[in-house]
Amino acid sequence: MKTFVACCFCLSLIAVLPSCATTSTPAPAPDKPAAGKSLYDRLGGMDAIKAVVSDFIDAQASDPKLQHFYAKTDTKYLKGQISDFVCQAAGGPCKYTGMDMKDAHDGRHVHDEDFGVTVGHLVDVLNKYKVPEAEQKELLGLLGPLKPDIVEAKK
């Protein structure tokens, strides 16, 4: 569950990136399952990733608890960046060119409570699209280690 939480927030809080991010840090390289199909393929490819990401960002941007993170965000740009991030992390042909998570979230005051709300939205969207549990866990396991670079301790 910890990796699931971390993934959710890293995806959602790229929303705090300025619309002209230029620093590049590649997403983690995925491990391919024994069957040989990449996670990218098992998720349904880029069209499926874009649909999930779009609904996920829309859910967060309209949530009163999170919408302040989206106040100055170009959501069309953001959806493209997050889609590329997930695509690359899942072994697809995309190249993520956005900021690394630490730089993107520095000073944004993202806390565990925000992270929890984000988890709920991601779970809802993944379930809406009937993403199998095994693929959800694998994707979240790739992205989960980024949580320490995203969530800030309250002072």
C-alpha positions as a printed Julia matrix, in Angstrom:
155×3 Matrix{Float64}:
   0.0     0.0     0.0
   2.91    2.39    0.65
   4.07    2.15   -2.95
   0.53    2.78   -4.13
   0.32    5.95   -2.06
   3.65    7.21   -3.29
   2.8     6.68   -6.93
  -0.48    8.46   -6.65
   1.06   11.54   -5.24
   4.01   11.71   -7.57
   1.66   11.62  -10.51
  -0.74   14.17   -9.15
   1.7    16.65   -7.81
   3.57   17.09  -11.01
   0.65   19.52  -11.24
   2.71   22.01   -9.32
   5.26   22.16  -12.12
   5.43   25.37  -14.09
   4.23   24.97  -17.65
   7.78   25.32  -18.98
   9.66   22.63  -17.07
  12.94   21.77  -18.75
  14.97   19.66  -16.33
  14.96   15.99  -17.23
  15.1    13.0   -14.92
  14.03    9.69  -16.41
  11.46    7.54  -14.67
  12.71    4.27  -13.24
  13.29    1.47  -15.73
  10.67   -1.25  -15.39
  11.28   -4.95  -14.91
   9.62   -7.02  -17.61
   7.43   -9.88  -16.45
   8.21  -13.45  -17.41
   5.6   -13.38  -20.15
   7.65  -10.7   -21.92
   4.94   -8.06  -22.32
   5.88   -4.69  -20.89
   3.71   -3.04  -18.29
   3.05   -0.35  -20.9
   1.48   -2.98  -23.2
  -0.44   -4.62  -20.37
  -1.88   -1.25  -19.36
  -3.23   -0.8   -22.88
  -0.64    1.53  -24.38
  -0.6     5.29  -24.61
  -4.31    5.8   -25.29
  -5.21    4.0   -22.06
  -2.54    5.86  -20.09
  -3.76    9.21  -21.41
  -7.36    8.41  -20.47
  -6.45    7.45  -16.91
  -4.15   10.43  -16.44
  -6.73   12.85  -17.83
  -9.47   11.66  -15.48
  -7.03   11.56  -12.58
  -5.91   15.18  -13.08
  -9.49   16.37  -13.59
 -10.57   14.69  -10.34
  -7.81   16.36   -8.38
  -8.14   19.78   -9.99
 -11.81   19.84   -9.02
 -11.25   18.6    -5.45
 -11.47   21.47   -2.94
  -8.7    19.88   -0.87
  -6.24   19.78   -3.78
  -7.31   22.44   -6.26
  -4.88   25.0    -4.84
  -2.07   22.89   -6.33
  -3.65   23.42   -9.75
  -4.46   27.14   -9.56
  -1.71   28.19  -11.97
  -1.3    24.92  -13.84
  -1.73   24.32  -17.54
  -3.6    21.02  -17.15
  -3.26   20.11  -20.83
   0.52   20.38  -20.53
   0.45   18.56  -17.21
  -1.57   15.66  -18.6
   0.97   15.26  -21.4
   3.91   15.31  -18.98
   2.35   12.8   -16.6
   1.32   10.56  -19.48
   4.91   10.56  -20.75
   6.2     9.88  -17.23
   3.91    6.87  -16.78
   4.6     5.65  -20.31
   8.37    5.71  -19.79
   8.16    4.17  -16.31
   5.99    1.37  -17.7
   8.46    0.52  -20.47
   6.75    2.4   -23.28
   8.36    4.41  -26.07
   7.94    7.83  -24.43
  10.61   10.08  -22.96
   9.68   12.13  -19.9
  11.33   15.56  -20.1
   9.91   17.2   -16.98
  11.56   18.09  -13.7
  12.69   15.54  -11.14
  10.28   15.1    -8.22
  12.43   16.82   -5.6
  12.82   20.01   -7.63
   9.22   19.95   -8.81
   7.82   19.77   -5.29
  10.35   21.84   -3.37
   8.53   24.53   -1.39
   5.08   23.35   -2.48
   4.08   22.27    1.04
   2.73   18.88    0.05
   1.76   16.93    3.17
   0.63   13.4     4.0
  -3.01   14.51    4.1
  -2.78   15.75    0.51
  -1.11   12.52   -0.41
  -3.98   10.5     1.06
  -6.63   12.42   -0.87
  -4.62   11.86   -4.03
  -4.5     8.14   -3.38
  -8.28    8.03   -3.25
  -8.56    9.72   -6.64
  -6.05    7.42   -8.29
  -7.7     4.32   -6.88
 -11.05    5.5    -8.18
  -9.72    6.18  -11.68
  -7.73    2.95  -11.96
 -10.79    1.01  -10.86
 -13.04    2.96  -13.24
 -10.82    1.79  -16.1
 -10.67   -1.73  -14.68
  -6.87   -1.77  -14.44
  -6.04   -5.21  -13.02
  -4.62   -5.32   -9.51
  -1.32   -6.85  -10.64
  -0.69   -4.01  -13.1
  -1.72   -1.41  -10.52
   0.76   -2.82   -8.02
   3.55   -3.03  -10.59
   3.06    0.54  -11.76
   2.86    1.86   -8.25
   5.93   -0.11   -7.27
   7.9     1.66  -10.0
   6.86    5.1    -8.87
   6.47    4.64   -5.12
  10.07    5.33   -4.1
   9.57    8.97   -5.11
   7.41    9.81   -2.06
  10.3    11.21    0.05
  11.01   13.73   -2.7
   7.38   14.87   -2.78
   5.91   14.99    0.71
   7.15   17.67    3.1
   6.98   17.29    6.87
   4.79   19.87    8.6
   6.7    22.47   10.54
